[in-house]
Amino acid sequence: MTRFVVEADGGSRGNPGPAGYGALVRDAETGRVLAERAASVGRATNNVAEYGGLVAGLQAALDLDASADVEVRMDSKLVVEQMSGRWQIKHPDMRQLAQQARAIAGRLGSVRYTWVPRAQNGAADALANSAMDGKPVHRDAAAEPSVTESDVQPEEPRTVVTTVTHLLRHGQTEHTPERRYSGRNDLPLSRTGRAEAEAAAARVAELGIEVIVASPLRRTRETAEIVGRVLGLPVELDDDLVELDFGDLEGLTGAEALEKHPLAVRRFMSDLTVAAPGGESIADVSARVARARRRVLDRCAGRSVLLVSHVTPIKLMLAAGLGAGDDVVHRVYLQAASLCTVAWSSDGRTSVRLVNDTAHLR
């Protein structure tokens, strides 16, 4: 019995924006890559691009052997749950692509869907990025010329480059002590928050920081500028590092939010794909934080970078570093002006070195 593993992913630079997918088929026994696919899907959302990768991967498996049993591995919880029949598909474009995927799957021996952490889906992610960079891929191992051992030249060993990101949450604002939802507001740092930022700057000065990138919201910008003055570095701004848009929950405490929007809050807190009323979902934030991370790792490879951001983006960076699901956001506590550290190696390895360090605040 032939068994394949399909790995698929998709991405969008803008959500919606220029989008592309990547997919590959492996021999389940040997792990050998038998086919690779990457193509642009024009302007689309991240989720639509992921479905495009699923369709392409299943079609590649069907072209190889229609009798094969297939395991589809994706880091999209949404696609895996919807294709497994546990979640409904409401978006019309996604529904159409899901129907295509089911039609192809029905012609294969069997198909099952497995969620994997993003760190284990790097090959498909790289193909998706190739597509978004304007470099489509259509490669089949059987169509490539065979080589004998004498034809193979030893490869030069690749240098592994490690980029260290230090993740600093902004100092306190007037919302922080009362734990109010604080998303897209432009509150300044409080007096306590400025003191926290100055303490963080003294700590960060010991870390060999070479680049500072911050969310453009006032509280993060002020925190980053205080650090930048101490380090003698300019502050670059990245819109993808802003906090989750809490919409109608902005400025409310947890109790107030539950009283005003009981059903919406419960759905938002229990499902990563459900947006806060009038705002964003955690899945939305995850997509743009991933874009920001890729930009930083591409542009600052091998350097030490300080990212000044907010609770949700920093937790999602930690989730990616751990190779864990985005539901980590509900399981990690980050204090104002706390420091986290994640190292990213060019060979795909990651290392979370520090979480919620507040020693500089004591």
Order of alpha helices (4+ residues) and beta strands (2+ residues): beta-beta-beta-alpha-beta-alpha-alpha-beta-alpha-beta-beta-alpha-beta-alpha-beta-alpha-alpha-alpha-beta-alpha-beta-beta
